Amino acid sequence: MKREEVHLGDSLKCKVKEDMDRPFTGTVQKMYENSALLNITDFDASDKQNVAELNFKIVINFKSIVKNLGGGRIDPPAEEEPAVE
């Protein structure tokens, strides 16, 4: 998935091999250049220990996103200030 398709507050379904055994769902807390910090909200019971060790937070690459479930906010473009003469 591309960075432009992910927004703060979005709920994402993800799969990562390194830290979690099963797919999980998380909410975007912070955006980076190629990844996002997620608060893990839903996970398989077999990953309970992994989630606890991660303190319910994980940084994932945008390539690891399986599906964007939405729910976040899209910030409107900043308005340009009028030119001072």
N, C-alpha and C positions, 0 to 999 in steps of 0.2 A: 504494500500500500504506500502511496505517496504522502509526504508530510502535509501537503495542501488539503488532503482528504480527512485529516485528523484535527480535532479542536479540543480545547480545554473542557473538561467535564464529560467528554464522550465516553461511552461504555464500549470497551473493545474486547473481542474474543481473540485470544492469543495462544500460540503454541511455541514453547522454547524447550530445547533439549537439555540445556545445561542445568537449570535450576528446578524445573517442574517436570513431573512424569506425564501428566495429562494436560489437555487444554484447560484454560481458566479464563475468567472474565475480570477485567479491571477498569477503573475509572482514571482518565488522564488527569494528573495533578500538575505536571510541568512538561513543557516541550523543549527539546534540544534539536540540534541540526539534523541528526539521523536517527534519533530515538526519542522515547517519551518515558517519563516516570509515571508508573501506575500504582494506584492503591488497589490491591487485590480484593475483590468483592465476592467472587464465587469461584469455588475450586472443588476438585474431586476429593473425597475423604482420604484417599491414599496419599495426597499431597499435604495433609495437615501439618506434618513435621516440617516439611520444606517451607511452607507459608509462615509458620511460626519463626523459623530461623531467619527468614527475610523480613520479619516485622511487618508483614502484610504489604510490603512495597517491593517493586521490581522495576528496573530500567530495561525496556525492550526496544529492539531495532524495529523500524517500521516494516521491515520484511517479514517479521514474525507475527504480524497481525493477520488473523484469519478473516475477521469480519468486524466492521464498525456498526455497532448497534445504535449509535446516535445518542441524543440526549444532552449534548454539550452546547456550548454557545459559540456563535460565529461573531466575532467582534467586527463591527462596521469599520470601513476604512476611516482613518483619521481625517477630519476636515482640515483643509488648508487654511492657514491664517491669511487674512487680506494683506496685501502689500502695503507697506507704510510709505507714504510719499513725503 
